[in-house]
């Protein structure tokens, strides 16, 4: 019962206040004119009676023959990049369209493409909107809304053109030329290899040619011997797998917005993935936040894109502790694996899980996000000491640290007596 009344109230006294005032004036003029016969009230009533329909049709006619074409630059961007779009309005009618409010609504922070334009008869209007993307994530842009009204402000009409477009913003990665982690043990003569579709120096055999195979893979000696086209099979180089494990448990993160352990963790993960993939290493990714993200260890640009897509959508909403994640996915880690853990957690349980992986021959590294510098009450000095006790290679990143410095400095020989100062990267080597 209250909902229809509230809707009526909003329509009369919020959305169409001018029209409500005109209707009240019209009724009042009719009552006064019938009571007194005063000529002015009759004239006012006639003006309201004619003016309201004219205003109604004016507002709708002003959008007839309008076409809007948005041209957006890309649907994949890097944090800190530019999002550009060009909006073109065409007036296909023989009448000028005045006072058109054009807006391309967006969830993207800082992006505005709103303008009031007048389009001449059979003419066009075009303008560009350029904004800097400052936050990773998935954002909806559009559809374009064109709003107009009558000269008296009684009616407002809105039409939408086109469709909404999703724009995925990848986190910004930092170049880490001096970053290093322990290398995994690789066997000697019986080297660890896997089949791959990449071209590598390691050819392991041949197979019959299939449609779509590149001609540079044809093995001509085998082709001459068998009388049919044969192509080479390749194996991965004997390098260890790198697994990046990003802790996205809700309860361990601190800070807000860009100055939060969540954003720093995502940026660190993107930078570490970029470092190893640029070195042509096989990299895997694990995280449990908004959802369970698991990318099997691969190499190449496509793998980097997949990891960036996971990181762009990553949120510290998870309810799985880091220790449970490490033990639950431990089957992925072997003696040919180096695991890099990124976390602000001060719980000792995940250090114990790291120790169990270490006993199986897994090489380990940790990047601690010092939570006390992000507003948390507890620091990570105890965890740092525990990791040093089991010889885990450890970096420490604090709020406002330069990642190039924090993840490229030489490791200390012993545990620092207090949390490192801002800008000092700390690492512990086995």
C-alpha positions in Angstrom: 0.0 0.0 0.0 2.8 2.4 0.9 4.8 1.7 -2.2 2.3 3.0 -4.8 1.7 6.1 -2.6 5.5 6.7 -2.5 5.8 6.2 -6.2 3.0 8.7 -6.9 4.5 11.2 -4.5 7.9 10.9 -6.2 6.3 11.3 -9.6 4.3 14.4 -8.7 6.7 16.2 -6.4 10.2 15.0 -7.4 10.3 13.9 -11.0 7.6 16.2 -12.5 7.4 19.1 -10.1 7.0 21.7 -12.9 4.2 19.7 -14.5 2.5 19.3 -11.1 2.7 23.1 -10.5 1.1 23.7 -13.9 -1.7 21.3 -13.2 -2.4 22.9 -9.9 -2.4 26.4 -11.5 -4.7 25.2 -14.3 -7.2 23.7 -11.8 -7.0 26.8 -9.6 -7.7 29.1 -12.7 -10.7 27.0 -13.7 -12.2 27.2 -10.2 -11.6 30.9 -9.9 -12.9 31.6 -13.5 -16.1 29.6 -12.9 -16.6 31.3 -9.5 -15.8 34.9 -10.6 -15.8 34.9 -14.4 -12.5 36.9 -14.3 -11.1 37.0 -17.9 -7.4 36.6 -16.9 -7.9 33.3 -15.2 -9.7 32.0 -18.3 -6.7 33.1 -20.4 -4.2 31.4 -18.1 -6.3 28.1 -18.2 -6.2 28.2 -22.0 -2.5 28.7 -22.0 -1.9 25.8 -19.7 -4.4 23.6 -21.7 -2.5 24.3 -24.9 1.0 24.6 -23.6 1.2 21.2 -21.8 0.5 19.1 -25.0 2.8 21.3 -27.0 5.6 20.8 -24.5 4.9 17.1 -24.4 5.2 16.6 -28.2 8.2 19.0 -28.4 10.2 16.9 -26.0 9.6 13.8 -28.0 10.0 15.3 -31.4 13.5 16.7 -30.4 14.8 13.1 -30.4 13.3 12.0 -33.7 15.9 11.3 -36.4 18.9 11.2 -33.9 21.6 8.6 -34.3 24.5 8.2 -31.8 27.6 6.2 -32.5 30.2 5.6 -29.7 33.7 4.6 -30.8 35.6 3.3 -27.8 39.3 2.7 -28.0 39.7 -0.8 -26.5 38.2 -3.2 -24.1 41.5 -4.2 -22.5 43.7 -1.5 -20.8 46.6 -1.3 -18.3 46.2 0.5 -15.0 47.5 4.1 -15.6 46.7 4.0 -19.3 44.3 6.2 -21.3 40.7 5.3 -22.1 39.6 7.2 -25.2 36.2 7.3 -26.8 34.7 9.3 -29.6 30.9 10.1 -29.7 29.3 11.1 -32.9 25.7 12.4 -33.1 23.9 12.6 -36.5 20.8 14.5 -37.0 18.9 13.0 -40.0 15.9 15.3 -39.8 15.4 18.7 -41.4 15.0 20.4 -38.0 17.7 21.6 -35.7 17.9 19.6 -32.4 18.5 21.9 -29.5 19.7 21.3 -26.0 20.6 17.6 -26.1 22.2 16.3 -23.0 24.5 13.5 -24.1 26.1 11.2 -21.5 28.0 7.9 -21.7 27.7 6.6 -18.1 30.5 4.6 -16.8 31.5 2.8 -13.6 35.1 3.7 -14.4 36.5 6.1 -11.7 37.2 9.5 -13.2 35.7 8.9 -16.6 33.2 11.5 -17.8 31.8 11.9 -21.3 28.9 14.2 -20.7 28.1 17.2 -22.9 25.2 19.5 -23.9 25.1 20.0 -27.7 22.9 21.5 -30.4 22.9 19.6 -33.7 22.0 21.5 -36.9 19.6 20.0 -39.5 21.2 17.2 -41.4 24.4 17.8 -39.5 26.7 15.9 -37.1 28.5 16.7 -33.8 31.6 14.8 -32.7 33.8 15.0 -29.6 36.3 12.9 -27.7 36.5 12.0 -24.1 39.9 11.0 -22.7 40.5 9.8 -19.1 43.3 8.0 -17.2 42.3 4.6 -15.8 43.5 4.7 -12.2 42.1 1.4 -10.8 42.2 -2.2 -12.0 38.9 -4.1 -12.4 36.0 -4.7 -14.8 33.9 -1.7 -15.7 30.8 -1.2 -17.7 30.7 1.7 -20.1 27.5 2.8 -21.9 25.0 2.7 -23.4 24.9 6.3 -24.5 22.0 8.3 -23.1 20.5 11.3 -24.8 18.1 13.5 -22.7 16.1 16.4 -23.9 13.0 18.4 -22.8 10.7 21.3 -23.6 11.5 25.0 -23.1 9.3 25.1 -20.0 11.0 22.1 -18.2 7.8 20.2 -17.9 8.9 16.9 -19.6 12.3 15.2 -19.9 12.7 12.3 -22.3 15.8 9.9 -22.4 16.8 7.5 -25.1 19.6 5.0 -25.0 21.8 4.2 -28.0 24.1 1.3 -28.5 25.0 -1.3 -25.9 27.0 -1.4 -22.7 30.7 -2.4 -23.2 32.8 -4.1 -20.5 36.4 -2.7 -20.1 38.9 -4.9 -18.3 41.7 -2.9 -16.6 44.8 -5.0 -15.9 47.0 -4.1 -12.8 50.2 -2.2 -13.4 53.4 -4.4 -13.4 56.8 -3.1 -12.4 60.0 -4.1 -14.1 62.1 -6.1 -11.6 65.6 -6.5 -13.2 67.3 -7.6 -9.9 64.6 -9.9 -8.5 65.6 -13.4 -7.7 64.4 -16.6 -5.9 66.0 -19.9 -5.2 66.2 -22.2 -8.2 64.7 -25.7 -8.0 66.8 -28.8 -8.2 66.8 -30.4 -11.7 68.0 -33.9 -12.4 71.3 -34.3 -14.4 71.2 -36.7 -17.3 67.6 -37.7 -17.1 66.5 -34.1 -17.3 62.9 -33.1 -16.6 61.1 -32.3 -19.9 57.5 -31.9 -21.1 55.9 -31.8 -24.5 55.0 -28.3 -25.7 53.5 -26.6 -28.7 56.2 -23.9 -28.6 59.3 -24.1 -30.7 62.3 -24.8 -28.4 65.9 -26.0 -29.0 64.8 -29.5 -27.7 63.4 -31.6 -30.5 62.2 -35.0 -29.1 60.7 -36.7 -32.2 58.6 -36.5 -35.3 55.0 -37.1 -36.2 52.9 -36.9 -39.4 52.0 -33.5 -40.7 48.5 -32.2 -39.7 46.6 -29.3 -41.2 47.7 -26.1 -39.6 51.2 -27.1 -38.8 53.8 -24.5 -39.6 56.2 -25.3 -42.5 59.2 -24.4 -40.3 58.5 -27.5 -38.2 58.8 -29.9 -41.1 61.6 -32.4 -40.7 62.8 -32.9 -44.3 65.1 -35.9 -43.7 62.2 -37.8 -42.1 59.9 -36.6 -44.9 62.3 -37.9 -47.6 62.7 -41.2 -45.7 59.0 -41.9 -45.2 57.6 -40.3 -48.3 55.1 -38.2 -46.3 55.4 -34.9 -44.6 56.7 -35.2 -41.0 57.0 -32.4 -38.4 59.2 -32.1 -35.3 58.0 -32.5 -31.7 59.5 -30.2 -29.1 59.9 -30.3 -25.3 60.3 -27.6 -22.7 63.7 -26.5 -21.5 64.7 -28.2 -18.3 63.9 -25.1 -16.1 61.8 -25.2 -12.9 58.2 -24.2 -12.7 57.4 -21.0 -10.8 54.1 -20.9 -8.9 52.8 -17.6 -7.6 50.5 -17.9 -4.7 48.6 -14.8 -3.8 46.8 -14.7 -0.4 43.4 -13.1 -0.7 41.9 -14.2 2.6 39.5 -11.5 3.8 40.7 -11.4 7.4 44.4 -10.8 6.9 44.3 -7.7 4.7 44.5 -4.1 5.8 44.3 -0.6 4.3 41.9 1.0 1.9 41.9 1.8 -1.8 45.2 2.0 -3.5 47.0 2.1 -0.2 46.0 -1.4 0.9 47.7 -4.7 1.1 45.2 -6.0 -1.5 46.4 -3.6 -4.2 50.0 -4.0 -3.3 49.7 -7.8 -3.4 48.1 -7.7 -6.8 50.8 -5.4 -8.1 53.6 -7.5 -6.7 52.0 -10.7 -8.2 51.7 -9.0 -11.7 55.3 -7.8 -11.5 56.7 -11.2 -10.4 54.7 -13.0 -13.2 56.0 -10.5 -15.8 59.6 -11.0 -14.6 59.6 -14.8 -15.0 57.5 -14.9 -18.2 59.8 -12.4 -19.8 62.6 -14.8 -19.0 60.7 -17.5 -20.8 60.0 -19.5 -17.6 56.8 -21.5 -17.0 54.6 -19.7 -14.4 51.5 -20.9 -12.6 49.1 -18.9 -10.4 46.9 -19.7 -7.4 44.6 -17.5 -5.4 41.3 -17.7 -3.6 39.4 -14.4 -3.3 36.4 -13.5 -5.3 36.7 -17.0 -6.7 39.2 -19.8 -7.0 41.8 -18.8 -9.6 44.2 -21.5 -10.8 46.3 -21.2 -13.9 48.5 -24.2 -14.7 52.2 -23.5 -15.3 52.7 -22.3 -18.8 54.9 -19.8 -20.6 54.4 -17.0 -23.1 52.3 -13.9 -23.6 49.0 -15.7 -23.4 49.8 -17.0 -20.0 50.7 -13.5 -18.8 47.4 -12.3 -20.2 45.5 -15.0 -18.3 47.3 -14.2 -15.0 46.6 -10.4 -15.5 42.9 -11.2 -16.1 42.7 -13.1 -12.8 44.6 -10.3 -11.0 42.3 -7.6 -12.5 39.3 -9.3 -10.9 41.0 -10.4 -7.7 39.4 -9.2 -4.4 40.3 -9.9 -0.8 37.0 -11.7 -0.2 38.3 -15.2 0.3 37.6 -17.4 3.4 40.4 -20.0 2.7 43.5 -19.5 4.9 46.8 -19.5 3.2 47.9 -22.6 5.0 44.9 -24.6 3.7 45.5 -23.3 0.2 49.1 -24.4 0.2 48.4 -27.9 1.6 45.2 -28.4 -0.5 47.1 -27.6 -3.8 50.4 -29.2 -2.7 50.0 -31.8 -5.5 50.9 -29.1 -8.0 54.3 -28.6 -6.4 57.2 -31.0 -6.9 61.0 -31.0 -6.7 61.1 -29.1 -10.0 59.0 -26.2 -8.5 59.7 -22.9 -6.9 56.7 -21.4 -4.9 56.5 -17.7 -4.4 54.0 -16.7 -1.7 52.7 -13.2 -1.5 50.8 -12.4 1.8 50.2 -9.9 4.6 49.3 -12.7 7.0 50.9 -12.8 10.4 49.6 -16.3 11.2 52.3 -18.9 11.9 50.2 -21.8 10.4 51.2 -21.0 6.8 54.9 -20.9 7.8 54.4 -24.5 9.0 52.8 -25.4 5.7 55.8 -23.9 3.9 58.1 -26.0 6.0 56.2 -29.2 5.0 56.6 -28.3 1.3 60.3 -27.6 1.9 60.7 -31.1 3.3 59.4 -32.5 0.0 62.1 -30.6 -1.9 60.1 -27.6 -3.0 62.0 -24.4 -3.2 60.3 -21.5 -1.5 60.2 -17.7 -1.4 58.0 -15.3 0.4 57.0 -11.7 -0.1 55.6 -10.2 3.1 53.4 -7.2 2.9 54.0 -5.5 6.3 50.5 -5.0 7.6 51.4 -2.6 10.4 52.3 0.0 7.8 48.9 -0.3 6.3 47.0 0.4 9.6 46.9 -3.2 11.1 47.7 -3.6 14.7 50.2 -6.5 14.3 53.4 -6.6 12.4 55.0 -9.4 10.5 58.4 -9.5 12.4 57.5 -12.8 14.0 56.6 -14.4 10.7 59.8 -13.0 9.2 61.8 -14.7 12.0 60.0 -18.0 11.5 60.7 -18.0 7.8 64.4 -17.1 8.4 64.6 -20.1 10.9 63.6 -22.5 8.1 65.8 -20.8 5.5 63.0 -19.4 3.3 64.1 -16.6 0.9 62.0 -13.6 2.1 61.3 -10.1 0.9 59.4 -7.5 2.8 57.3 -4.7 1.2 55.8 -1.8 3.2 53.3 0.9 2.4 54.7 3.5 0.0 57.7 1.3 -0.9 59.1 1.4 -4.4 58.7 -2.1 -5.6 61.8 -1.9 -7.9 63.8 -1.2 -4.7 62.0 -3.5 -2.3 62.1 -6.5 -4.6 65.6 -5.9 -5.9 67.7 -5.3 -2.9 70.3 -7.7 -1.6 69.0 -10.0 1.2 70.1 -9.3 4.8 72.3 -11.9 6.6 70.1 -12.0 9.6 66.6 -11.0 10.8 66.3 -7.3 11.3 65.7 -6.3 14.9 62.6 -4.2 13.9 60.4 -3.9 10.8 62.4 -2.4 8.0 62.1 1.3 7.2 60.1 2.6 4.2 61.7 2.0 0.9 64.1 -0.7 2.2 63.5 -4.0 0.5 64.4 -6.9 2.8 65.1 -10.5 1.7 66.4 -13.6 3.4 68.4 -16.1 1.3 68.8 -19.8 2.2 
